[in-house]
Each structure stands twice: as structure tokens, then as C-alpha cells.
Amino acid sequence: MAGGTGAAAMLALGGFAKYAFGSEPLLRPPGGQDEDHFIAACIKCDRCRSICPLNCIAVANMNDGLLNARTPKMDFRIGYCDFCNLCIECCPTGALRPFDPDGEWIAPAVIDRSLCIAHQPEGVGCRRCIDGCPFEAITADASGRPVVAAEECNGCGYCEYICPSNSYRVFTGIRRGISVEAGNGARSAAAALGGGPS
């Protein structure tokens, strides 16, 4: 009986955590990668989203968790980040800290082989992300398919923004053939081993 009560309590806590924080980590604007500091300091004023010239900052909703609702998150389907730092400069509370795109990252891009045009059996040969990456973090393998160098990618989102997988293939909604994903530890592991952008 005590075990059943404990199990029910743990399930309830898990459900509350998902309700409070959402089920997936969010991509934050540059300088907001320390999630604890960001959540504690952000007053949901919407200035960063309003000032973004490339419209890559969106607003989290209730599906992203109660505590995340109305906080800024990156949406690279509608824009990309050129690290102009306007969002950081207008933040009144310091929730967004100074950010150096040559030494820091939002999160690395990840290729979804099931959606990437270049990874399909018909071999369409799409090179949009390879040719478009402003930091040369995406190269071609021996078959001409894109490969992300996680230690070079700072998460600007340009690859996701220009990815044509939802136009040329069946529309899949949120995901594209390449996307910048929060919580991807590849870059963090590379940095821990002494890697980092050059």
C-alpha cells in the first residue's frame, strides 16, 4: 500500500514537472543558454522578440510548460539569427547575457535523415544547407550528403530556415530535414574535450 502511494506520488510529480516545464527543452535567444538564470531573470516583456530584425524569436505557449509560457524561444522556421545582439542589448533584466557566436552556441544543428532530401533513396542531391551555412559548419560526405560538424555549429538556424524539405516533400509540420535542437549534447561533449568553434 505504501509502495503504491509512493508510485502514485512520483507519477503525479512527473506529470506536474511536464506541465510546469514542458516535455522538451526550448531554444533560447543568444545569451539565454543558462536556463536557470534565464527563467529567474526573464520578466516576459517581449522586447527581444519585438526588436529581432530577422523574426527568429517567437513566444512560448502553454504547450511549452506553464513556467515557459510567454518567454522567448527561437523559431528558425520563420527566421534565423545573425547575432546582431539587439535582443541582448534591449533585455532590461540581464536574462540574456553577452554572447560571442565564435565561442558560444545556441545549440548544434541535427540532420534528420528520414526528412533530409539529400538522404533519400532517390538521391535528389540537395545542398542548400551545405552551401548556405555562414559558419561552414556543414560539409558534404563522400556521397554529397550533409554532415554537421557539431564543434563548429553555433546554432544560428540558417540551415533550418532555408531547408526545403517541407516544400519539396510531404509537409511534416514542425520538423525539417535539418534543425537546431535544444538539449543536443554533441557540441557540449566536443567543448568538454577541448573542441569549439575556430
Backbone as ProteinMPNN parsed JSONL, in Angstrom:
{"seq_chain_A": "MAGGTGAAAMLALGGFAKYAFGSEPLLRPPGGQDEDHFIAACIKCDRCRSICPLNCIAVANMNDGLLNARTPKMDFRIGYCDFCNLCIECCPTGALRPFDPDGEWIAPAVIDRSLCIAHQPEGVGCRRCIDGCPFEAITADASGRPVVAAEECNGCGYCEYICPSNSYRVFTGIRRGISVEAGNGARSAAAALGGGPS", "coords_chain_A": {"N_chain_A": [[0.82, -1.197, 0.0], [1.904, 1.242, 0.849], [3.938, 1.409, -1.017], [2.465, 1.626, -3.377], [1.237, 4.1, -2.952], [3.497, 5.736, -2.91], [4.416, 5.357, -5.539], [2.295, 6.481, -6.97], [2.535, 9.113, -6.104], [5.012, 9.777, -7.222], [4.401, 9.605, -9.955], [2.553, 11.659, -10.097], [4.195, 13.854, -9.502], [5.905, 13.741, -11.709], [4.069, 14.275, -13.748], [3.353, 16.862, -13.001], [5.81, 18.18, -13.338], [6.136, 17.986, -16.104], [3.957, 19.506, -16.892], [4.65, 21.97, -15.778], [7.212, 22.589, -16.844], [7.2, 21.732, -19.475], [7.636, 19.263, -22.101], [9.868, 19.199, -23.677], [13.136, 20.681, -23.937], [13.66, 24.207, -24.494], [14.821, 26.258, -27.21], [16.693, 29.012, -26.553], [17.064, 32.603, -26.986], [20.201, 34.129, -28.09], [22.574, 34.195, -25.47], [20.866, 33.334, -23.531], [21.293, 30.761, -22.653], [21.87, 29.6, -20.202], [19.644, 28.102, -18.522], [18.462, 28.138, -15.942], [19.251, 30.637, -14.858], [18.124, 32.246, -16.832], [15.292, 31.751, -16.692], [14.844, 32.659, -14.109], [15.406, 35.373, -14.36], [14.029, 36.446, -16.561], [11.377, 38.588, -17.45], [9.337, 38.371, -19.164], [8.816, 40.402, -21.015], [8.788, 40.769, -23.725], [10.405, 42.3, -25.344], [12.73, 41.418, -26.641], [11.779, 39.754, -28.685], [10.279, 41.586, -30.141], [12.196, 43.358, -31.12], [13.826, 41.887, -32.769], [15.361, 41.745, -35.865], [15.249, 39.779, -37.798], [13.194, 38.133, -37.231], [13.368, 35.701, -35.778], [12.804, 35.079, -33.199], [10.372, 33.779, -31.174], [7.364, 33.356, -29.2], [6.931, 31.385, -26.363], [4.342, 29.012, -25.586], [1.535, 27.666, -23.687], [1.763, 24.947, -24.188], [4.451, 24.568, -24.07], [4.996, 24.474, -21.43], [4.016, 25.64, -18.201], [5.703, 27.423, -16.745], [7.329, 28.285, -18.779], [5.693, 29.616, -20.518], [5.001, 32.467, -22.464], [7.642, 33.258, -22.463], [10.635, 34.019, -24.369], [11.539, 32.113, -27.264], [13.529, 30.447, -29.724], [12.661, 30.28, -33.151], [13.387, 28.842, -35.899], [12.117, 28.301, -38.22], [10.891, 30.472, -39.167], [12.721, 32.482, -39.351], [16.217, 33.428, -38.952], [19.225, 33.634, -36.943], [21.462, 36.307, -36.861], [23.168, 37.107, -34.99], [23.133, 39.779, -34.085], [22.877, 40.942, -31.665], [20.931, 42.679, -30.689], [18.754, 41.797, -29.205], [19.923, 41.094, -26.797], [20.947, 43.562, -25.962], [18.607, 45.025, -25.508], [17.395, 43.754, -23.417], [15.99, 44.149, -20.305], [16.616, 43.042, -17.838], [18.888, 41.5, -17.816], [18.549, 38.86, -18.4], [19.252, 37.809, -20.81], [22.455, 37.293, -21.508], [25.726, 38.698, -22.401], [26.938, 37.502, -25.53], [29.034, 35.521, -27.506], [29.285, 34.558, -30.705], [31.401, 33.221, -31.855], [32.53, 31.703, -29.935], [30.571, 30.602, -28.391], [27.373, 28.895, -28.306], [24.02, 28.453, -29.487], [22.66, 26.027, -29.867], [23.584, 22.928, -31.385], [23.039, 22.096, -34.872], [21.04, 19.42, -36.189], [20.771, 16.658, -38.326], [17.975, 15.153, -39.749], [17.668, 12.207, -41.051], [15.503, 10.902, -42.122], [13.947, 12.89, -43.139], [15.573, 14.65, -44.537], [16.306, 15.754, -47.747], [18.601, 15.11, -49.25], [19.327, 12.698, -48.169], [17.614, 10.8, -49.08], [16.482, 7.852, -50.859], [16.113, 8.35, -53.599], [18.05, 10.181, -54.131], [18.198, 13.104, -54.514], [19.995, 15.183, -54.192], [20.214, 17.616, -52.737], [21.788, 20.594, -51.624], [21.437, 22.794, -50.085], [21.776, 23.517, -47.309], [24.479, 22.969, -46.941], [25.799, 24.694, -48.754], [24.796, 27.102, -47.847], [25.473, 27.576, -45.148], [26.647, 29.964, -42.962], [28.839, 29.714, -41.306], [30.34, 27.646, -42.154], [29.942, 25.12, -41.059], [28.727, 22.89, -41.967], [29.34, 20.217, -43.995], [29.92, 18.165, -46.943], [29.526, 14.641, -47.224], [31.168, 11.711, -48.609], [29.238, 10.917, -50.389], [27.956, 13.21, -51.014], [26.107, 14.089, -49.206], [24.78, 16.065, -46.483], [26.739, 16.803, -43.568], [26.973, 17.641, -40.221], [29.319, 19.482, -38.448], [29.508, 19.399, -35.253], [31.102, 20.75, -33.41], [31.691, 23.084, -34.676], [29.334, 24.365, -35.211], [27.215, 26.994, -34.328], [24.541, 27.298, -33.956], [22.949, 29.133, -35.419], [20.77, 28.797, -37.035], [20.3, 29.185, -39.737], [20.478, 27.129, -41.613], [18.247, 25.52, -41.011], [16.231, 27.353, -41.528], [16.404, 27.747, -44.321], [16.009, 25.203, -45.285], [14.51, 23.081, -47.624], [12.867, 20.881, -47.223], [10.206, 20.624, -46.346], [8.856, 21.763, -48.403], [9.513, 20.544, -50.831], [9.005, 17.922, -50.304], [6.63, 15.75, -48.627], [4.66, 17.696, -46.49], [5.656, 18.055, -43.208], [5.102, 19.436, -40.952], [6.312, 20.53, -37.982], [9.075, 19.659, -37.936], [12.06, 19.809, -39.929], [14.368, 18.799, -42.525], [16.821, 19.4, -41.455], [17.585, 20.676, -38.292], [17.933, 22.943, -35.552], [18.47, 21.894, -32.348], [17.509, 22.045, -29.012], [19.087, 20.813, -26.083], [20.668, 18.954, -27.302], [23.503, 17.168, -26.89], [25.896, 17.009, -28.328], [27.625, 19.13, -29.094], [28.313, 20.153, -26.614], [29.73, 18.013, -25.534], [31.902, 17.96, -27.283], [33.036, 20.428, -26.697], [33.793, 19.993, -24.063], [35.881, 18.29, -24.429], [37.793, 19.93, -25.318], [37.245, 20.987, -27.738], [35.695, 23.34, -30.03], [34.391, 26.276, -31.635], [36.293, 27.497, -34.385]], "CA_chain_A": [[0.0, 0.0, 0.0], [2.808, 2.388, 0.902], [4.628, 1.452, -2.303], [1.512, 2.149, -4.362], [1.087, 5.533, -2.698], [4.743, 6.373, -3.36], [4.437, 5.334, -7.009], [1.311, 7.472, -7.426], [3.102, 10.438, -5.845], [6.061, 10.014, -8.22], [3.724, 9.87, -11.225], [1.965, 12.998, -10.006], [5.288, 14.813, -9.613], [6.336, 13.729, -13.108], [3.053, 14.986, -14.515], [3.459, 18.287, -12.682], [7.033, 18.703, -13.956], [5.868, 18.154, -17.532], [3.032, 20.632, -17.012], [5.339, 23.207, -15.408], [8.393, 22.879, -17.661], [7.077, 21.221, -20.832], [8.273, 17.965, -22.301], [11.11, 19.38, -24.432], [13.83, 21.943, -23.645], [13.451, 25.233, -25.51], [15.95, 27.037, -27.708], [16.594, 30.385, -26.07], [17.853, 33.561, -27.758], [21.607, 34.198, -27.674], [22.792, 34.693, -24.116], [19.896, 32.744, -22.609], [21.518, 29.313, -22.614], [21.817, 29.154, -18.806], [18.19, 28.084, -18.357], [18.068, 28.527, -14.589], [19.389, 32.093, -14.776], [17.186, 32.867, -17.758], [13.932, 31.671, -16.14], [14.773, 33.502, -12.909], [15.543, 36.797, -14.677], [13.14, 36.906, -17.638], [10.088, 39.115, -16.98], [8.367, 38.15, -20.248], [8.444, 41.731, -21.509], [8.62, 40.636, -25.18], [11.248, 43.253, -26.069], [13.67, 40.718, -27.527], [11.04, 39.318, -29.878], [9.858, 42.761, -30.89], [13.312, 44.052, -31.756], [14.579, 40.979, -33.648], [15.147, 42.159, -37.249], [15.086, 38.625, -38.677], [11.981, 37.435, -36.779], [13.617, 34.318, -35.371], [12.394, 34.897, -31.809], [8.933, 33.58, -31.012], [6.922, 33.322, -27.802], [6.492, 30.069, -25.904], [2.941, 28.959, -25.159], [1.248, 26.725, -22.594], [2.258, 23.612, -24.555], [5.865, 24.533, -23.707], [5.08, 24.434, -19.978], [3.47, 26.808, -17.511], [6.759, 28.382, -16.407], [7.92, 28.794, -20.017], [4.713, 30.38, -21.296], [5.271, 33.889, -22.723], [9.071, 33.533, -22.535], [11.093, 33.916, -25.756], [12.221, 30.918, -27.763], [13.928, 30.594, -31.119], [11.89, 29.537, -34.149], [14.155, 29.007, -37.125], [11.288, 28.087, -39.403], [10.417, 31.774, -39.641], [13.848, 33.394, -39.445], [17.476, 32.896, -38.453], [19.928, 34.591, -36.087], [22.751, 36.789, -37.358], [23.897, 37.511, -33.79], [23.24, 41.246, -34.058], [22.88, 41.272, -30.23], [19.896, 43.638, -30.304], [17.924, 41.202, -28.148], [20.688, 41.185, -25.55], [21.052, 44.973, -25.586], [17.333, 45.578, -25.045], [16.876, 42.983, -22.271], [16.103, 45.045, -19.147], [16.957, 42.365, -16.591], [20.096, 40.688, -17.939], [18.226, 37.45, -18.642], [20.108, 37.484, -21.949], [23.803, 37.766, -21.19], [26.587, 38.87, -23.58], [27.074, 36.247, -26.282], [30.04, 35.548, -28.569], [28.981, 33.437, -31.592], [32.61, 32.49, -32.22], [32.943, 30.834, -28.832], [29.399, 30.064, -27.71], [26.386, 28.377, -29.239], [22.628, 28.288, -29.055], [22.599, 24.563, -29.855], [24.015, 22.49, -32.713], [22.046, 21.576, -35.81], [20.974, 17.964, -36.302], [20.129, 16.22, -39.564], [17.011, 14.059, -39.65], [17.849, 11.502, -42.321], [14.209, 10.493, -42.679], [13.334, 14.048, -43.768], [16.547, 15.35, -45.375], [16.174, 15.398, -49.161], [19.84, 14.503, -49.725], [19.465, 11.355, -47.605], [16.554, 9.927, -49.59], [16.968, 6.88, -51.853], [16.127, 8.89, -54.962], [19.28, 10.952, -54.275], [17.902, 14.373, -55.161], [21.235, 15.952, -54.172], [20.057, 18.957, -52.165], [22.971, 21.133, -50.945], [21.096, 24.131, -49.573], [22.391, 23.795, -46.001], [25.937, 22.931, -47.11], [26.23, 25.922, -49.428], [24.295, 28.292, -47.172], [25.938, 27.757, -43.769], [27.576, 31.103, -42.892], [29.988, 29.383, -40.47], [30.971, 26.473, -42.769], [29.853, 24.014, -40.111], [28.1, 21.759, -42.637], [30.107, 19.772, -45.152], [29.347, 17.018, -47.648], [30.27, 13.394, -47.105], [31.608, 11.18, -49.899], [28.072, 10.792, -51.262], [27.375, 14.529, -51.225], [25.065, 14.364, -48.217], [25.274, 16.981, -45.452], [27.23, 16.34, -42.276], [27.179, 18.795, -39.342], [30.433, 19.453, -37.5], [28.875, 19.976, -34.065], [32.029, 21.649, -32.727], [31.762, 24.339, -35.429], [27.983, 24.925, -35.357], [26.808, 27.816, -33.184], [23.092, 27.299, -33.834], [22.332, 30.345, -35.977], [19.483, 28.39, -37.584], [20.127, 29.491, -41.162], [20.247, 25.864, -42.325], [16.846, 25.131, -40.801], [15.398, 28.354, -42.178], [16.389, 27.566, -45.776], [15.783, 23.801, -45.646], [13.298, 22.97, -48.434], [12.263, 19.547, -47.111], [8.748, 20.7, -46.208], [8.293, 22.27, -49.646], [9.737, 19.584, -51.897], [8.499, 16.616, -49.899], [5.37, 15.855, -47.903], [4.763, 18.629, -45.371], [5.699, 17.307, -41.95], [4.78, 20.294, -39.821], [7.341, 21.209, -37.209], [10.46, 19.287, -38.248], [12.623, 19.881, -41.271], [15.463, 17.854, -42.721], [17.869, 19.792, -40.513], [17.028, 21.598, -37.311], [18.715, 23.222, -34.355], [17.706, 21.26, -31.283], [17.937, 22.234, -27.623], [19.32, 19.568, -25.363], [21.578, 18.079, -28.03], [24.767, 17.272, -26.162], [27.078, 16.775, -29.154], [28.534, 20.271, -29.02], [28.811, 20.236, -25.242], [30.751, 16.987, -25.368], [33.073, 18.404, -28.032], [33.657, 21.534, -25.942], [34.4, 19.433, -22.865], [37.103, 17.645, -24.853], [38.708, 20.945, -25.807], [36.815, 21.465, -29.046], [34.987, 24.601, -30.022], [34.485, 26.903, -32.933], [37.58, 28.1, -34.696]], "C_chain_A": [[0.865, 1.263, 0.0], [3.545, 2.539, -0.42], [3.733, 2.02, -3.385], [1.313, 3.64, -4.203], [2.319, 6.295, -3.18], [4.822, 6.445, -4.87], [3.477, 6.371, -7.573], [1.846, 8.89, -7.234], [4.173, 10.776, -6.873], [5.457, 10.322, -9.584], [3.128, 11.277, -11.227], [3.035, 14.072, -10.143], [5.795, 14.897, -11.046], [5.359, 14.476, -13.992], [3.108, 16.479, -14.266], [4.677, 18.903, -13.356], [6.818, 18.935, -15.442], [4.942, 19.345, -17.771], [3.75, 21.952, -16.758], [6.438, 23.582, -16.399], [8.269, 22.44, -19.121], [7.84, 19.919, -20.986], [9.604, 18.072, -23.04], [11.795, 20.679, -24.003], [13.649, 22.921, -24.801], [14.77, 25.851, -25.952], [15.746, 28.477, -27.259], [17.39, 31.318, -26.981], [19.308, 33.576, -27.29], [21.745, 34.82, -26.294], [21.831, 34.141, -23.085], [20.078, 31.248, -22.44], [21.617, 28.749, -21.195], [20.347, 29.221, -18.391], [17.749, 28.534, -16.971], [18.14, 30.047, -14.416], [18.331, 32.779, -15.634], [15.765, 32.89, -17.178], [13.784, 32.576, -14.917], [14.748, 34.987, -13.251], [14.539, 37.311, -15.699], [11.791, 37.364, -17.075], [9.021, 39.071, -18.085], [7.884, 39.469, -20.855], [8.263, 41.768, -23.023], [9.485, 41.603, -25.977], [12.176, 42.555, -27.049], [12.98, 40.262, -28.805], [10.692, 40.515, -30.757], [10.993, 43.413, -31.663], [14.058, 43.185, -32.766], [14.327, 41.318, -35.118], [14.898, 41.003, -38.208], [13.954, 37.704, -38.227], [12.209, 35.989, -36.353], [13.243, 34.06, -33.911], [10.875, 34.84, -31.754], [8.611, 33.568, -29.52], [6.44, 31.921, -27.463], [5.039, 30.135, -25.45], [2.756, 27.906, -24.069], [1.712, 25.312, -22.91], [3.738, 23.449, -24.219], [6.072, 24.494, -22.195], [4.622, 25.739, -19.354], [4.533, 27.855, -17.221], [7.401, 28.992, -17.655], [6.976, 29.693, -20.803], [5.05, 31.865, -21.294], [6.756, 34.247, -22.659], [9.524, 33.394, -23.986], [11.759, 32.581, -26.056], [12.545, 31.153, -29.233], [13.031, 29.731, -31.996], [12.544, 29.775, -35.504], [13.375, 28.623, -38.375], [10.825, 29.421, -39.975], [11.533, 32.806, -39.772], [15.107, 32.719, -38.951], [18.193, 33.997, -37.686], [21.248, 35.004, -36.73], [23.603, 37.358, -36.218], [24.165, 39.015, -33.763], [23.288, 41.779, -32.622], [21.846, 42.314, -29.814], [19.021, 43.091, -29.18], [18.617, 41.301, -26.796], [20.723, 42.625, -25.045], [19.743, 45.531, -25.034], [16.769, 44.849, -23.832], [17.069, 43.794, -20.992], [16.598, 44.38, -17.863], [18.259, 41.579, -16.646], [19.796, 39.209, -18.083], [19.024, 36.928, -19.827], [21.466, 38.123, -21.698], [24.62, 37.976, -22.462], [26.93, 37.523, -24.201], [28.074, 36.426, -27.41], [29.812, 34.351, -29.489], [30.209, 32.666, -32.055], [33.075, 31.55, -31.117], [31.796, 30.205, -28.072], [28.4, 29.582, -28.754], [25.005, 28.354, -28.626], [22.375, 26.804, -28.857], [23.037, 24.119, -31.245], [22.86, 21.986, -33.568], [22.161, 20.054, -35.901], [20.243, 17.614, -37.591], [19.201, 15.059, -39.268], [17.02, 13.34, -40.996], [16.53, 11.062, -42.945], [13.52, 11.643, -43.411], [14.261, 14.782, -44.731], [16.467, 14.84, -46.814], [17.418, 14.657, -49.656], [20.035, 13.081, -49.221], [18.403, 10.386, -48.122], [17.091, 9.01, -50.69], [17.031, 7.434, -53.274], [17.33, 9.789, -55.219], [19.099, 12.269, -55.002], [19.133, 15.289, -55.184], [21.103, 17.371, -53.666], [21.326, 19.346, -51.41], [22.687, 22.48, -50.293], [21.815, 24.437, -48.257], [23.917, 23.818, -46.107], [26.429, 24.255, -47.685], [25.853, 27.182, -48.654], [24.872, 28.562, -45.797], [26.961, 28.88, -43.678], [28.825, 30.819, -42.068], [30.729, 28.142, -40.967], [31.014, 25.283, -41.822], [29.217, 22.772, -40.733], [28.901, 21.446, -43.899], [29.404, 18.584, -45.797], [30.199, 15.78, -47.398], [30.631, 12.904, -48.514], [30.463, 11.036, -50.89], [27.374, 12.124, -51.516], [26.268, 14.887, -50.254], [25.618, 15.224, -47.092], [25.674, 16.287, -44.158], [27.512, 17.59, -41.444], [28.384, 18.543, -38.444], [29.947, 20.17, -36.242], [29.783, 20.959, -33.351], [32.177, 22.989, -33.445], [30.421, 25.071, -35.482], [27.603, 25.728, -34.123], [25.296, 27.97, -33.077], [22.405, 28.524, -34.382], [20.983, 30.044, -36.631], [19.281, 28.663, -39.058], [19.832, 28.229, -41.965], [18.791, 25.418, -42.205], [15.905, 26.079, -41.542], [15.29, 28.118, -43.687], [16.108, 26.137, -46.214], [14.466, 23.648, -46.401], [12.533, 21.669, -48.247], [10.746, 19.586, -46.972], [8.073, 21.252, -47.454], [8.371, 21.22, -50.752], [9.187, 18.197, -51.59], [7.154, 16.815, -49.201], [5.566, 16.765, -46.7], [4.664, 17.865, -44.06], [5.416, 18.177, -40.741], [6.006, 20.911, -39.198], [8.749, 20.902, -37.705], [10.808, 19.483, -39.711], [13.776, 18.888, -41.357], [16.669, 18.15, -41.857], [17.249, 20.792, -39.554], [17.996, 21.775, -36.154], [17.884, 22.745, -33.178], [18.314, 21.523, -29.916], [18.139, 20.878, -26.971], [20.208, 18.591, -26.099], [22.958, 18.245, -27.429], [26.011, 17.144, -27.005], [28.086, 17.907, -29.035], [29.135, 20.388, -27.628], [29.918, 19.236, -24.993], [32.024, 17.383, -26.082], [33.807, 19.496, -27.275], [34.392, 20.995, -24.708], [35.743, 18.766, -23.194], [38.111, 18.639, -25.427], [38.347, 21.461, -27.183], [36.098, 22.774, -28.914], [35.138, 25.249, -31.367], [35.832, 27.545, -33.159], [37.376, 29.489, -35.252]], "O_chain_A": [[0.605, 2.216, -0.735], [3.758, 3.655, -0.894], [4.183, 2.807, -4.219], [1.228, 4.369, -5.192], [2.204, 7.363, -3.781], [5.241, 7.459, -5.429], [3.8, 7.061, -8.54], [1.644, 9.76, -8.081], [4.249, 11.909, -7.347], [5.944, 11.201, -10.294], [3.191, 11.99, -12.228], [2.823, 15.082, -10.814], [6.083, 15.984, -11.545], [5.764, 15.225, -14.881], [2.935, 17.277, -15.187], [4.602, 20.012, -13.886], [7.256, 19.948, -15.988], [5.119, 20.098, -18.729], [3.492, 22.942, -17.443], [6.584, 24.752, -16.756], [9.148, 22.746, -19.927], [8.599, 19.524, -20.101], [10.389, 17.123, -23.029], [11.119, 21.671, -23.734], [13.502, 22.51, -25.952], [15.714, 25.956, -25.169], [14.721, 29.085, -27.566], [18.3, 30.867, -27.678], [19.611, 33.084, -26.203], [21.12, 35.835, -25.987], [21.956, 34.436, -21.897], [19.125, 30.538, -22.12], [21.463, 27.543, -21.003], [19.864, 30.268, -17.962], [16.752, 29.245, -16.845], [17.211, 30.666, -13.897], [17.719, 33.763, -15.219], [15.113, 33.934, -17.176], [12.734, 33.185, -14.71], [14.145, 35.78, -12.529], [14.227, 38.501, -15.703], [11.141, 36.635, -16.325], [7.948, 39.658, -17.952], [6.704, 39.631, -21.168], [7.651, 42.697, -23.55], [9.308, 41.714, -27.19], [12.387, 43.039, -28.161], [13.547, 40.375, -29.892], [10.805, 40.447, -31.981], [10.775, 43.961, -32.744], [14.85, 43.709, -33.549], [13.194, 41.194, -35.584], [14.392, 41.212, -39.31], [13.777, 36.619, -38.781], [11.336, 35.142, -36.546], [13.357, 32.929, -33.439], [10.187, 35.743, -32.23], [9.496, 33.751, -28.684], [5.636, 31.34, -28.192], [4.565, 31.174, -24.991], [3.731, 27.327, -23.591], [2.023, 24.55, -21.995], [4.228, 22.327, -24.096], [7.212, 24.483, -21.731], [4.822, 26.814, -19.919], [4.3, 29.046, -17.425], [7.953, 30.091, -17.595], [7.419, 30.452, -21.664], [5.349, 32.443, -20.25], [7.104, 35.42, -22.787], [8.86, 32.711, -24.766], [12.447, 32.003, -25.215], [11.903, 31.966, -29.898], [12.686, 28.605, -31.639], [12.286, 30.78, -36.167], [13.929, 28.622, -39.475], [10.413, 29.495, -41.132], [11.291, 33.908, -40.265], [15.07, 31.55, -38.568], [17.812, 35.164, -37.769], [22.057, 34.153, -37.101], [24.624, 38.004, -36.453], [25.272, 39.461, -33.46], [23.686, 42.92, -32.389], [21.888, 42.789, -28.679], [18.595, 43.841, -28.301], [17.978, 41.56, -25.776], [20.552, 42.879, -23.853], [19.763, 46.417, -24.18], [15.763, 45.282, -23.271], [18.205, 44.097, -20.629], [16.959, 45.067, -16.908], [18.694, 41.043, -15.628], [20.689, 38.379, -17.91], [19.425, 35.764, -19.858], [21.597, 39.347, -21.68], [24.234, 37.471, -23.516], [27.177, 36.54, -23.503], [27.975, 37.376, -28.186], [30.114, 33.224, -29.097], [30.076, 31.567, -32.594], [33.926, 30.692, -31.35], [32.015, 29.364, -27.2], [28.567, 29.835, -29.947], [24.844, 28.249, -27.41], [21.924, 26.382, -27.793], [22.872, 24.876, -32.202], [21.844, 21.514, -33.057], [23.236, 19.484, -35.716], [19.212, 18.208, -37.907], [19.592, 14.093, -38.612], [16.439, 13.825, -41.967], [16.448, 10.871, -44.159], [12.614, 11.412, -44.212], [13.791, 15.463, -45.642], [16.551, 13.637, -47.06], [17.302, 13.682, -50.399], [20.829, 12.331, -49.789], [18.314, 9.258, -47.638], [18.052, 9.361, -51.375], [17.892, 7.041, -54.062], [17.617, 10.132, -56.366], [19.772, 12.527, -55.999], [19.287, 16.088, -56.108], [21.822, 18.254, -54.133], [21.879, 18.546, -50.655], [23.617, 23.225, -49.985], [22.402, 25.509, -48.111], [24.571, 24.61, -45.428], [27.364, 24.861, -47.16], [26.513, 28.213, -48.786], [24.77, 29.689, -45.313], [28.041, 28.769, -44.258], [29.78, 31.594, -42.117], [31.63, 27.64, -40.295], [31.991, 24.535, -41.785], [29.169, 21.718, -40.099], [29.106, 22.308, -44.753], [28.422, 18.065, -45.267], [31.428, 15.852, -47.365], [30.417, 13.617, -49.494], [30.688, 11.034, -52.101], [26.324, 12.165, -52.157], [25.565, 15.878, -50.45], [26.803, 15.129, -46.773], [25.041, 15.327, -43.717], [28.207, 18.497, -41.902], [28.461, 17.519, -37.765], [29.972, 21.399, -36.172], [29.295, 21.912, -32.742], [32.733, 23.932, -32.88], [30.38, 26.268, -35.767], [27.658, 25.218, -33.003], [24.811, 28.693, -32.207], [21.366, 28.926, -33.859], [20.147, 30.937, -36.765], [18.201, 28.401, -39.589], [19.025, 28.258, -42.895], [18.181, 24.991, -43.186], [14.903, 25.649, -42.114], [14.214, 28.272, -44.265], [15.98, 25.882, -47.411], [13.415, 24.036, -45.89], [11.634, 21.372, -49.034], [10.065, 18.67, -47.434], [6.847, 21.217, -47.558], [7.421, 21.03, -51.51], [8.936, 17.401, -52.494], [6.611, 17.92, -49.188], [6.544, 16.616, -45.967], [3.71, 17.122, -43.831], [5.486, 17.697, -39.61], [6.673, 21.734, -39.823], [9.545, 21.826, -37.877], [9.969, 19.342, -40.601], [14.112, 18.223, -40.377], [17.457, 17.253, -41.557], [16.475, 21.656, -39.965], [18.772, 20.878, -35.824], [16.729, 23.143, -33.024], [19.494, 21.256, -29.691], [17.435, 19.916, -27.279], [20.483, 17.505, -25.589], [23.523, 19.338, -27.455], [27.111, 17.165, -26.454], [29.283, 17.657, -28.89], [30.321, 20.684, -27.477], [30.913, 19.541, -24.337], [33.118, 17.173, -25.558], [35.036, 19.504, -27.211], [35.469, 21.474, -24.355], [36.63, 18.688, -22.343], [39.151, 18.246, -25.956], [39.067, 22.289, -27.742], [35.909, 23.274, -27.805], [35.953, 24.803, -32.174], [36.442, 28.076, -32.23], [38.347, 30.172, -35.58]]}, "name": "protein", "num_of_chains": 1, "seq": "MAGGTGAAAMLALGGFAKYAFGSEPLLRPPGGQDEDHFIAACIKCDRCRSICPLNCIAVANMNDGLLNARTPKMDFRIGYCDFCNLCIECCPTGALRPFDPDGEWIAPAVIDRSLCIAHQPEGVGCRRCIDGCPFEAITADASGRPVVAAEECNGCGYCEYICPSNSYRVFTGIRRGISVEAGNGARSAAAALGGGPS"}
